[in-house]
Amino acid sequence: MHKITLLIHLVVLAALCGCETESPLIAESELLVVRAYLYAGEAVNDIQLTNTYELGADTTAGTPVNDAMVTLEKAGQVYPLTRSPGDSGYYHYPGTDLQVNVGDIFQILIEHSGQIVTSETVIPVPPENVEISSDEFLIDLDTFVRFDTSSITVRWKNENESFYFVAVANLESSPVPIDERFGQFLERFRSFRSAPTNADTFTIRRIALTFLGKHRARVYKVNQEYADLFVFGTQDSRNLNEPLTNIKNGLGIFAGFSSGEVHFVVAAK
């Protein structure tokens, strides 16, 4: 979610240098920045906490917060989250009894350094009629990647111009690189995500692919909070006023997603 992480940095920047000098979002103390996403049918492991950073600092991200108490609540049941390994500020739910389903209403509660930060989100309905133009993507290994214009297209129903993004991942346990000269260097490029879009198609181009074999393309329907933040982040900065956030007593975004998926195979001609 690198794109939306950048947008949250813009939210923080706007909060620190907004046009209105008495903004209720600008606190005297350091604010907690929340980037928390729940995906229908998937485990809870994409919740990250950081601090705000000073304007002009030699960084574009706040310091990870690893010592907060984080809980999710659904239908009156409370689920305590656990700090994920490393120094990343990520938290996850370690059990198997927490289900994220379409229509669920979740509350998040975070306690840190005397602050109590809260938010609420709803898991949206999944995209309808997700299809792909071909279940096989044939590529010519003798054609230089920059000159190869081959592609396949993912489509879905979007009559009201809602926002979606597409995540593409290679599913092979031991994938074969398209260009073996790069070998394991390509491992981190086994998956990629699109920017949010209110269109009803996404084109997967040859240049975006790094491995042969089975792939999955998931189309995620996003809720309104995420869509609002994306629109905010793409505005002309001269027109910014208050940053958009659905986090009470903090900054950032708590959002739900649901998806539909298709599969395809990348093979050499």
Secondary structure as GFF3:
##gff-version 3
##sequence-region A 1 269
A	DSSP	alpha_helix	2	17	.	.	.	ID=ss1
A	DSSP	beta_strand	32	39	.	.	.	ID=ss2
A	DSSP	beta_strand	46	51	.	.	.	ID=ss3
A	DSSP	beta_strand	69	74	.	.	.	ID=ss4
A	DSSP	beta_strand	77	80	.	.	.	ID=ss5
A	DSSP	beta_strand	82	83	.	.	.	ID=ss6
A	DSSP	beta_strand	90	92	.	.	.	ID=ss7
A	DSSP	beta_strand	105	112	.	.	.	ID=ss8
A	DSSP	beta_strand	115	122	.	.	.	ID=ss9
A	DSSP	beta_strand	128	132	.	.	.	ID=ss10
A	DSSP	beta_strand	136	139	.	.	.	ID=ss11
A	DSSP	three_ten_helix	145	147	.	.	.	ID=ss12
A	DSSP	beta_strand	151	157	.	.	.	ID=ss13
A	DSSP	beta_strand	164	170	.	.	.	ID=ss14
A	DSSP	three_ten_helix	183	189	.	.	.	ID=ss15
A	DSSP	beta_strand	191	193	.	.	.	ID=ss16
A	DSSP	beta_strand	201	205	.	.	.	ID=ss17
A	DSSP	three_ten_helix	206	208	.	.	.	ID=ss18
A	DSSP	beta_strand	213	222	.	.	.	ID=ss19
A	DSSP	alpha_helix	224	233	.	.	.	ID=ss20
A	DSSP	three_ten_helix	237	239	.	.	.	ID=ss21
A	DSSP	beta_strand	251	268	.	.	.	ID=ss22
###
